[in-house]
């Protein structure tokens, strides 16, 4: 009964900030455990396919679940499988990397081979804490290799009607400085080029500097980006018109990105976005309750709750654009309240991926 009342409250809050509330049926929930690690989500959402790297990635990721049951023999087997692919499938992996990144890829592969040897030893000694630290460092190298597969090209077509909007054609990293501490976020322009482009463009303009958290709902969202004055979003100084960013969502089952249509409108009740709201610090773009086409500058940090917002099917997936994840400093989210301040958002890497002209 308490959960039901909380869901009703959440639906009221969703409507208040312009989100659509869908009450998920139990039958619509995907089977198994949904991925909730932001780094894993970002690795899985890369628009590349190389079966050897992906197999290494998945074998390393599954060791986390195996360790929960202290299944050390299975952990050792996963590491051995990964070592085999790094040693015996190296040529196939390097062959798939664009020529401008092959040397870098060879260096990373050599380091990954050393990491896997350490993991094999730690697994043999059953040193769980050290194993997980080393495993995460290895996964970071795998993620870098997978990102190199794409090279400098952009894999998706963006409709010409959005030529006038900024686009992030790749990924960027941002430091979000607040009065309660700093956070690091990865901004994903592969799966949300217009939304990520608008965010990076405004961050580089200093638009968010000094703006307050204007909404803070426990277990739900922290929202910011409402400029001072009467405007609700970013007004282009050249045209004096508020810039609008369309609702933009990719799914693994469709070749084309969805624009300005919610999953509810399209009847996609069991669809899962490539960038789901499945972890604390998922970054989402806000729009009004009147239209999904009028998002401008306001965004929110999603405060994930496993029971109220189950990973893989919750009240926001398919209704708002996710465009990245806080990957460091998520504990800061629990400290922020209304009128706390975004001191500055600094784009550390990926500025060159931003395109502001057609």
Secondary structure, 3 states (H helix, E strand, C coil): CHHHHHHHHHHHHHHHCCCCCCCCCHHHCCCCCCCCCHHHHHHHCCCCCCHHHHHHHHHHHHHHHHHHCCCHHHHHHHHHHHHHHHHHCHHHHHHHCCHHHHHHHHHHHHHHHHHHHHHHHHHHCCCHHHHHHHHHHHHHHHHHHHHHHHCCCCCCCCCHHHCCCCEECCEEEEEEEECCEEEEEEEECCCCHHHHHHHHHHHHCCCCCCEECCEEECCCEEEECCCCCCCCCCEECCCCEECCECCEECECCCCCCEECCCHHHHCCCCCCECCCCCCCCEEEECCCCCCCCCECCCEEEECCCCCCCCCCCCCCECCECEEEEEEECHHHHHCCCCCCEEEEEEEEECHHHEECCC
